[in-house]
Amino acid sequence: MRAAVLYGILGPLSLSLGMTALLATPATGRPLAGPAAPHTTGAATTATTGATAALRARTAGPGSAATPLAAAPAWSAAPASPTLAAAPLGRAAEAQGVARAARRAAARGIDFGRCPRAEELTAPLTCGTVSVPLDYARPDGPRISLTVSRVRATGPKARRQGALVYNPGGPGASGMSFPSYAAEEEFRRVAKAYDFVGYAPRGVGRSAPLSCQSPTAFAEAPTSSPPVPSAGFKRRMVTRARAYAKGCARRAGSALAHYTTLNNARDLDVLRAALGERRLTFMGASYGTYYGAVYATLFPGHVRRMVFDSVVNPDPWQIWYRNNLEQSLAFERRWRDWRTWAARHDDVYHLGTTAARVLASYEKARARLTREPAGAVGTAQLQNAFLRTGYNDAYWDPSARALAAYLRSDPAPLNDLAAPDPATAAEDENGNAVYTAVECNDAAWPRTWSTWDRDNTVLARRAPFETWDNVAMNLPCAFWPTGHQQPLDIGVGTGARAATGKAAAPGSGALPPVLLLSAERDAATPYAGAKELWRRLPGSSLVTERNAGTHGLWGGPNTCVNRYVDTYLLTGKTPGRSADCAGRAEPDVQPEPAPLPDSGRGPAALPGMP
């Protein structure tokens, strides 16, 4: 699951422009990290394999009535072997391996210095590495190095509260540029009290980078993405997915099985120790909320404060297949939100006076690109570009202008919006490889094409916009060559406290209150996921941005949300069990074409995604 304020994607969930992903990064309109996933959506996207049972009813939140998922499309039930991990700490060998690695990291610390040129980070940011086991069951076996970046707190030393570690999601996104946000106005209050720390999780960037195919092949364009794929197109989709899974196995070898959410959470505890922090203060966005929740379940006594921005549904039955299905459904609603907005401004864009007529304009462009691509832009690049409108409102005006110009026979704005950038091909391929490996390793997936085809054929009748592209992105998991983990039962064993607004006593082993942020119409990480985590962590506090859908909230234009986050990070106080913030205003039509968000051709991001 990869916003354009400080965030860029989902995401558990990962969509992308030719396999590029939107990252959820702080809300400044520029990217916090690089691409994170292939060409579909990304907040939470994978899931479970096989089976038969009916979808179980879930509660929408504390005190609410159960809401049956059966009202949704009747896609297949959870995969085989639905047993949850029995012990919150996982296998004893891994638990002991984490403790040993953390002690070693605490003794060594991190030798911060000038950042390597490859990171494109300048002073006052500094960089270093932390060594972690590839396999925590063998802590003295092969090790990998994770890259870390930091900028020191800007306020008085006496008021420093430690390190704030950030992850922008993906899976497959890097947080190395996060410390640069300390200079932004929206983050200065927090930056006075905290060192801002970013890092590249295992497999990402220069942290033991993972690759599944050549960047050139990955970035091939133009390509096609039919809204109703033929039988032949589906066969080619299966062939590509099989080949991609084999490429991952061939290039990574036995290391492939160790790219998991569980290991990301274990790495985070080693990083905590290396930073000299007794307890962790963490901000996770999109997919970062899921592995942050896994961390909170594994190490509740190591948590100081946690903010989860744009929350992935952590229900083990959702990870990841069903989350992807529900994500496709949620993107259909956001796609209509954009078309409705464009129709209200028909005097500017001339795309149609109703959402249906705007859709007809889009389909006209799709048909034209089917006949003749516009340079490197085919129907797949068109769809990926317009998927960003579901991630971030900052793409609404430039997307409408590009579509209108193309229909007037001016393809230049559409190429600026949608054409892949060859300069980022290696980075995009790396992000996609990590995304795929983590989600395929995390849980069971359907192992037969007939299950995927049946479920998504049903779903596409209600949600045609993103469904089949989401399938294409995640289908390698049907042919994944390694075994898979069992998702943790999030919240079990945390001893989560009631929302008193007070931190747990040091050494108590209980999880202190955490802060959840969610936009009511978020497509990458649908709102039901935030309510599910809220239910699972009784001490958590849920801040909802009503009637809004930009993915990633912290650092954006909503001062109400930012105030709650700042108060929590600086004082530990939550707004009680829940709080609402009025939604941000819809985008204004710009008097003249505005530049794309700083995230460029990849969706913009904020801290807070699949």
C-alpha positions in Angstrom: 0.0 0.0 0.0 2.4 4.1 -1.9 0.5 11.9 -1.2 1.7 15.4 -2.4 2.0 17.3 0.7 4.9 15.7 2.5 3.6 12.4 1.2 3.7 10.7 -2.1 2.2 7.3 -2.3 0.6 3.7 -0.4 1.0 3.1 0.3 0.4 -0.5 1.5 -0.1 0.0 -1.4 1.7 0.9 -4.4 0.7 2.3 -7.5 2.8 3.8 -10.1 3.8 5.2 -13.3 5.2 2.3 -15.2 5.9 0.6 -11.9 6.8 3.8 -10.1 5.0 4.3 -6.8 3.4 7.1 -5.0 5.0 7.6 -1.7 3.2 8.9 1.4 5.6 11.6 2.5 5.2 14.8 4.5 2.7 17.1 3.0 4.8 19.8 1.4 4.1 19.0 -2.2 7.5 17.4 -2.7 8.5 13.8 -2.4 9.9 12.5 0.8 11.2 9.4 -0.8 11.6 7.7 -4.1 9.3 5.3 -5.9 8.0 2.4 -4.2 6.0 0.1 -6.3 4.9 -1.1 -9.6 2.3 0.2 -11.8 -0.8 -0.3 -9.7 -2.0 1.2 -6.5 -0.2 0.9 -3.4 -1.2 1.1 0.1 -2.0 -2.2 1.1 -2.3 -4.7 -1.6 -1.8 -8.4 -1.0 -3.5 -11.0 0.7 -4.6 -14.4 1.2 -4.9 -17.5 -0.9 -7.6 -19.7 -1.7 -10.5 -20.9 0.0 -14.2 -21.1 0.6 -15.7 -19.4 3.7 -17.9 -16.4 3.5 -16.3 -13.0 4.4 -16.5 -12.6 8.2 -18.2 -9.6 9.8 -15.9 -7.0 11.2 -16.5 -4.3 13.7 -16.1 -0.8 12.4 -14.7 0.5 15.6 -15.1 0.5 19.4 -18.8 0.5 20.3 -20.0 0.2 16.7 -22.2 -2.4 15.2 -20.6 -5.1 13.2 -20.6 -4.4 9.5 -20.5 -7.5 7.3 -18.1 -7.4 4.4 -20.6 -9.7 2.6 -22.2 -6.5 1.3 -19.0 -6.1 -0.8 -18.4 -8.2 -4.0 -18.4 -11.9 -3.1 -14.7 -12.4 -3.7 -13.0 -15.5 -2.4 -12.4 -16.0 1.3 -9.1 -16.1 3.0 -6.3 -18.4 1.7 -5.3 -21.7 3.1 -3.7 -21.9 6.5 -5.5 -19.0 8.0 -4.0 -19.6 11.5 -2.7 -16.5 13.1 0.8 -16.2 14.6 0.3 -17.6 18.1 2.9 -15.7 20.0 3.2 -11.9 19.6 7.0 -12.1 19.8 7.1 -14.6 16.9 9.5 -17.5 16.9 11.9 -17.6 19.9 15.0 -17.8 17.7 14.1 -14.5 15.9 13.1 -12.8 19.2 16.5 -13.7 20.7 18.2 -12.7 17.5 16.7 -9.2 17.6 17.7 -8.7 21.2 21.3 -9.8 20.4 21.4 -7.5 17.3 20.0 -4.6 19.3 22.6 -5.0 22.0 25.4 -5.0 19.5 23.9 -2.0 17.7 23.6 -0.1 21.0 27.3 -0.7 21.7 28.4 0.4 18.2 26.1 3.3 17.6 26.0 5.0 14.2 29.0 6.9 12.9 27.3 9.8 11.2 29.2 11.8 8.7 29.0 13.5 5.3 26.3 11.8 3.1 27.6 9.9 0.0 27.0 11.8 -3.2 24.6 9.0 -4.4 22.1 10.1 -1.7 21.9 13.7 -3.0 21.7 15.0 0.6 23.7 17.9 1.8 24.6 19.5 5.1 23.3 19.8 7.8 22.1 16.3 7.0 24.5 13.6 7.9 24.5 9.9 7.0 25.6 6.5 8.4 24.8 2.9 8.4 23.5 0.3 10.8 24.2 -3.4 10.5 21.4 -6.0 10.9 21.2 -9.7 10.4 19.7 -10.9 7.1 18.0 -13.7 9.1 17.2 -13.0 12.7 17.2 -16.7 13.5 20.9 -16.6 12.6 22.1 -13.3 14.2 25.8 -14.3 13.6 25.1 -15.2 10.0 25.1 -12.9 6.9 24.5 -9.2 7.7 23.3 -6.3 5.6 23.8 -2.6 6.1 20.9 -0.1 6.2 21.6 3.5 5.3 20.4 6.1 7.8 20.2 9.9 7.6 19.8 12.5 10.4 19.5 16.2 11.2 19.9 17.3 14.8 17.1 19.0 16.7 17.2 22.7 16.1 16.1 23.8 19.6 17.9 24.1 22.9 19.6 20.9 24.0 17.7 20.8 27.3 14.5 20.5 25.4 15.5 17.7 23.0 13.2 14.7 23.2 15.3 12.3 21.1 15.0 10.9 17.6 11.9 10.9 15.4 12.2 8.0 12.9 10.1 8.2 9.8 9.0 5.8 7.1 7.0 6.9 4.1 5.5 3.5 3.2 5.7 1.4 0.0 6.8 -1.2 0.7 9.9 -0.1 -1.2 10.0 3.6 -0.3 13.1 5.3 1.2 12.9 7.8 4.0 16.4 9.1 3.5 15.3 12.6 2.6 13.0 13.0 5.6 15.5 15.0 7.7 15.4 17.8 5.0 11.8 18.5 6.1 13.0 19.8 9.4 13.6 23.2 7.7 10.0 23.4 6.4 7.6 25.7 8.2 5.1 22.9 8.9 7.6 20.8 10.8 9.8 23.4 12.6 8.0 23.1 16.0 8.6 19.3 16.1 12.1 19.7 14.6 13.1 21.9 17.6 12.6 19.0 19.9 13.6 16.0 17.8 16.4 14.8 15.6 14.7 13.9 12.3 15.9 10.5 11.3 15.2 8.7 8.0 16.5 5.5 6.6 16.1 3.1 3.7 14.6 -0.2 4.8 16.2 -3.5 3.7 16.3 -3.9 0.0 15.7 -0.2 -0.8 18.2 2.2 -2.3 21.7 1.4 -1.0 20.4 -0.9 1.8 21.3 -4.3 0.3 19.3 -3.3 -2.8 16.9 -5.8 -4.3 16.3 -6.2 -8.1 14.0 -8.5 -10.1 14.6 -7.4 -13.7 16.6 -4.9 -15.7 15.6 -1.3 -15.2 15.3 -0.9 -19.0 12.7 -3.7 -19.2 10.9 -2.4 -16.2 10.6 1.1 -17.7 9.4 -0.1 -21.1 6.9 2.4 -22.6 4.5 2.9 -24.2 2.5 -0.1 -22.9 -1.2 -0.9 -22.9 -3.7 -1.3 -20.1 -7.2 -2.3 -21.4 -10.1 -1.6 -19.1 -11.6 -5.0 -20.1 -8.7 -7.3 -20.8 -9.2 -10.0 -23.4 -8.4 -13.7 -22.7 -5.2 -13.2 -24.7 -4.1 -10.2 -22.6 -4.8 -12.1 -19.4 -2.6 -14.9 -20.6 0.2 -12.5 -21.3 -0.3 -11.0 -17.8 0.1 -14.4 -16.3 3.2 -15.1 -18.3 4.8 -11.7 -17.3 4.0 -12.4 -13.6 5.6 -15.8 -13.7 8.7 -14.4 -15.3 8.9 -11.6 -12.8 8.7 -14.0 -9.9 11.4 -16.1 -11.4 13.6 -13.1 -12.0 13.3 -12.1 -8.3 14.4 -15.6 -7.3 17.2 -15.7 -9.7 18.7 -12.3 -8.8 18.2 -12.5 -5.0 18.7 -16.2 -4.3 18.1 -17.4 -0.8 18.0 -13.8 0.5 14.6 -13.3 -1.2 12.6 -14.9 1.7 14.0 -12.4 4.2 12.3 -9.2 2.8 9.3 -9.2 5.1 7.3 -6.8 7.3 8.4 -8.8 10.3 12.0 -8.2 9.5 11.3 -4.5 8.8 9.9 -4.2 12.3 12.9 -6.1 13.7 15.3 -3.8 11.8 13.5 -0.8 13.3 14.2 -2.1 16.8 17.9 -2.5 15.9 17.9 1.1 14.5 16.3 2.3 17.7 19.1 0.8 19.8 21.8 2.1 17.4 20.4 5.6 17.8 20.8 5.3 21.6 17.0 5.5 22.2 15.6 3.5 25.0 12.1 3.8 23.5 11.1 4.6 20.0 9.3 7.7 18.6 8.1 6.8 15.2 6.0 8.3 12.4 4.8 5.8 9.8 2.8 6.6 6.6 0.7 4.2 4.5 2.5 0.9 4.6 4.7 2.4 7.4 1.6 2.3 9.6 1.4 -1.5 9.1 4.9 -2.3 10.0 4.8 0.2 12.7 1.8 -1.6 14.1 3.7 -4.9 13.8 6.5 -3.2 15.7 4.1 -2.1 18.4 2.8 -5.7 18.7 6.3 -7.2 18.9 7.9 -4.6 21.1 5.2 -2.7 23.0 7.6 -1.8 25.8 10.0 -0.2 23.4 7.5 2.4 22.2 7.5 6.0 23.4 5.2 7.7 20.8 3.9 6.6 17.5 1.9 8.4 14.8 0.3 6.3 12.0 -0.7 8.4 9.1 -3.1 7.0 6.4 -3.6 3.6 8.0 -3.4 0.2 6.4 -6.1 -2.3 7.5 -4.0 -4.7 9.7 -6.6 -7.5 10.0 -4.6 -10.6 9.2 -7.4 -11.8 6.9 -6.8 -8.6 4.9 -3.1 -8.9 4.4 -2.7 -8.5 1.5 -5.0 -9.9 -1.2 -8.2 -8.6 0.2 -6.7 -5.2 1.0 -5.9 -4.9 -2.7 -9.4 -5.7 -3.7 -10.9 -3.1 -1.3 -8.3 -0.6 -2.5 -9.5 -0.9 -6.1 -13.0 -0.4 -4.9 -12.0 2.8 -3.0 -10.1 4.2 -6.0 -13.3 4.0 -8.0 -14.9 6.5 -5.6 -12.0 8.9 -5.7 -11.9 8.7 -9.5 -15.5 9.9 -9.5 -14.5 12.6 -7.0 -12.0 14.0 -9.5 -14.4 13.7 -12.5 -17.1 15.5 -10.5 -14.7 18.3 -9.7 -13.6 18.6 -13.3 -17.2 18.8 -14.4 -17.9 21.7 -12.0 -15.1 23.6 -13.8 -16.1 22.7 -17.4 -15.8 26.4 -18.3 -12.0 26.0 -17.8 -11.3 22.4 -18.9 -14.2 21.7 -21.3 -14.2 18.0 -20.5 -17.9 17.8 -19.8 -20.5 19.2 -17.4 -21.1 15.9 -15.6 -18.9 13.2 -14.1 -20.1 10.8 -16.8 -19.2 13.2 -19.6 -15.7 13.7 -18.1 -15.3 10.0 -18.1 -16.3 10.0 -21.8 -13.6 12.5 -22.5 -11.1 10.3 -20.7 -12.2 7.2 -22.7 -11.9 9.2 -25.9 -8.3 9.9 -25.0 -7.8 6.2 -24.1 -9.2 5.1 -27.4 -6.9 7.5 -29.3 -3.8 6.3 -27.4 -4.8 2.7 -28.2 -4.7 3.5 -31.9 -1.5 5.6 -31.6 0.6 6.2 -28.4 1.7 9.8 -27.8 5.5 9.3 -27.6 6.2 7.2 -24.5 2.6 7.5 -23.3 0.3 4.5 -24.0 -2.9 3.6 -22.2 -1.0 2.1 -19.2 0.9 5.4 -18.7 -2.3 7.3 -19.0 -4.0 5.2 -16.4 -1.1 5.4 -14.0 -0.9 9.2 -14.3 -4.6 9.7 -13.6 -4.4 7.2 -10.7 -2.5 10.0 -8.9 -5.7 12.0 -8.8 -6.8 9.5 -6.2 -3.7 9.9 -4.1 -3.4 13.6 -4.0 -5.6 16.6 -4.8 -2.5 18.5 -6.1 -2.8 16.4 -9.3 -6.4 17.4 -10.0 -5.7 20.6 -11.9 -2.6 19.5 -13.9 -4.4 16.2 -14.8 -7.5 18.0 -16.1 -5.3 20.5 -18.1 -3.2 17.7 -19.6 -6.3 15.7 -20.7 -8.0 18.8 -22.2 -4.8 19.7 -24.1 -4.4 16.2 -25.5 -8.0 16.2 -26.7 -7.2 19.5 -28.5 -4.2 17.7 -30.2 -1.5 19.1 -27.9 0.2 16.0 -26.4 3.0 17.9 -24.6 1.3 18.4 -21.2 0.2 14.8 -21.2 3.8 13.7 -21.9 5.0 15.9 -19.0 2.4 14.3 -16.7 2.6 10.7 -17.8 5.8 9.7 -19.6 8.2 7.6 -17.5 11.5 9.3 -16.7 14.4 7.1 -17.9 16.7 8.7 -15.2 14.6 7.1 -12.4 14.2 3.6 -14.0 16.7 1.9 -11.7 15.1 3.5 -8.6 11.6 2.6 -9.8 12.6 -1.0 -10.5 14.2 -1.3 -7.1 11.1 0.0 -5.3 8.8 -2.3 -7.3 11.0 -5.3 -6.4 10.9 -4.6 -2.7 7.2 -4.0 -2.8 6.6 -7.3 -4.5 8.9 -9.3 -2.3 7.5 -7.9 1.0 3.9 -8.4 0.1 4.4 -11.8 -1.4 6.4 -13.0 1.6 4.1 -11.5 4.2 1.1 -13.7 3.7 -0.6 -16.4 1.7 -2.0 -15.4 -1.8 -4.3 -17.3 -4.1 -2.1 -19.7 -6.1 -4.4 -20.2 -9.1 -5.2 -17.7 -11.8 -8.8 -18.8 -11.8 -9.3 -17.3 -8.3 -7.8 -13.9 -9.3 -9.7 -13.9 -12.5 -13.1 -14.7 -10.8 -12.7 -12.2 -8.0 -11.5 -9.4 -10.1 -14.0 -9.9 -12.9 -16.7 -9.5 -10.3 -15.0 -6.4 -8.8 -14.3 -4.8 -12.2 -18.0 -4.5 -12.8 -18.1 -2.0 -9.9 -14.6 -0.6 -10.0 -13.2 -0.8 -13.6 -10.7 2.1 -13.2 -8.0 0.4 -11.2 -8.9 -3.3 -10.8 -7.0 -5.0 -13.6 -3.9 -2.8 -13.1 -3.9 -3.7 -9.5 -4.0 -7.4 -10.5 -1.1 -7.0 -12.9 1.0 -5.4 -10.1 0.4 -8.1 -7.5 0.0 -11.2 -9.7 3.7 -12.4 -9.2 2.6 -13.4 -5.7 0.5 -16.2 -7.2 3.8 -17.7 -8.5 6.1 -16.7 -5.7 8.9 -19.2 -5.2 9.5 -18.8 -1.4 7.3 -19.7 1.5 5.2 -17.0 3.3 4.8 -15.6 6.8 1.7 -15.7 8.9 0.5 -12.1 9.6 0.6 -11.2 13.2 -2.7 -10.6 15.1 -2.0 -6.9 15.6 -2.6 -5.5 19.1 -2.5 -8.9 20.8 -0.1 -8.9 23.7 0.5 -5.1 23.7 -1.2 -4.4 27.0 -2.5 -1.2 25.2 -3.8 1.3 27.7 -7.0 3.3 27.7 -6.7 6.6 26.0 -5.8 8.6 29.1 -3.5 10.9 27.1 -0.6 9.8 29.3 2.3 7.7 28.3 2.8 4.2 29.7 5.2 4.1 32.7 8.8 3.3 31.6 9.5 -0.4 31.9 5.8 -1.3 32.2 5.9 -3.2 28.9 2.5 -1.7 27.9 2.0 0.1 24.7 1.4 3.8 25.3 -1.4 5.7 23.5 -0.7 6.1 19.8 -2.1 8.6 17.3 -3.9 7.5 14.1 -4.6 9.9 11.2 -7.0 9.1 8.4 -8.8 10.9 5.6 -12.4 9.7 5.2 -12.2 9.2 1.5 -8.6 7.9 1.2 -8.4 5.4 -1.6 -4.9 4.0 -1.1 -5.7 3.1 2.5 -9.5 3.1 2.9 -10.9 4.5 6.1 -12.1 1.2 7.4 -8.5 0.2 8.0 -8.0 3.1 10.4 -11.1 2.0 12.3 -9.8 -1.5 12.5 -6.4 -0.5 14.0 -8.2 1.9 16.3 -10.3 -1.1 17.5 -7.3 -3.3 18.0 -5.3 -0.7 20.0 -7.7 0.4 22.8 -5.3 3.2 23.9 -5.2 4.7 20.4 -6.7 8.0 19.3 -8.1 8.4 15.8 -8.1 11.8 14.1 -10.3 11.9 11.0 -10.1 14.4 8.2 -13.8 14.4 7.1 -14.9 14.4 3.5 -11.3 14.5 2.2 -9.2 11.9 0.3 -5.6 13.0 -0.1 -3.3 10.2 1.1 -1.1 11.5 3.8 -2.1 14.2 6.3 0.7 15.5 8.5 2.4 18.6 7.2 -0.5 19.3 4.8 -2.8 22.3 4.7 -5.1 21.1 7.5 -3.9 23.0 10.5 -6.3 21.1 12.7 -4.6 17.8 11.9 -1.1 19.3 12.3 -2.0 20.8 15.7 -3.0 17.3 17.0 0.2 15.8 15.7 2.4 18.5 17.1 0.7 18.4 20.5 1.1 14.6 20.6 4.7 14.5 19.6 5.7 17.4 21.9 3.7 16.5 25.0 2.4 12.9 24.5 -1.2 14.1 24.9 -3.9 12.7 22.5 -7.3 14.3 21.8 -9.1 11.4 23.6 -10.5 8.4 21.9 -11.2 10.3 18.7 -11.4 13.7 17.1 -12.6 15.2 13.8 -11.1 17.8 11.5 -13.0 19.5 8.8 -11.8 18.4 5.4 -9.4 20.6 3.4 -10.9 22.7 0.6 -11.0 21.2 -2.8 -8.3 22.4 -5.2 -8.8 25.8 -6.9 -8.6 26.1 -10.6 -5.2 27.8 -11.3 -5.3 31.0 -13.3 -2.6 29.4 -15.5 -1.0 26.0 -15.8 0.7 25.3 -12.5 3.9 23.2 -12.3 3.5 19.6 -11.2 4.1 18.9 -7.5 7.8 18.6 -6.6 7.3 14.8 -6.6 7.5 15.1 -10.4 6.0 12.3 -12.4 5.5 10.2 -9.3 2.6 11.0 -7.0 3.4 13.4 -4.3 3.7 12.3 -0.7 3.5 13.2 3.0 4.4 11.3 6.1 1.5 9.0 6.3 1.3 3.3 1.8 0.7 0.1 0.1 
